[in-house]
Amino acid sequence: MSEEAQVRSVRDLVLLWGDPPRAAYEQLAADVGGIEWSATRDWARRGRIPAEHINAVVNAAERRGFQGITHALVLKLVSEGIAA
């Protein structure tokens, strides 16, 4: 099964970066750069990623080899998180 099939929310996306969740927050923050781990924790909790970080998240996912993590998918997840 591809990673894309498993990613149904911003939280799912953030947690691709590791387990336990704190490790995922730290790794994603390090990959994005210039943010604290608490920011990525808040993204997962709120279901939103600030627009200025979406490109960095997609690029970081690509560098890590996560299949199917595209700008379109991230924007879809964020829009669903806002609507929820």
Secondary structure, DSSP 4 states (H G I P E B T S, - for coil): --HHHH--SHHHHHHTT-SSHHHHHHHHHHHH-SS-HHHHHHHHHHT---HHHHHHHHHHHHHHT-TT--HHHHHHHHHHHHH-
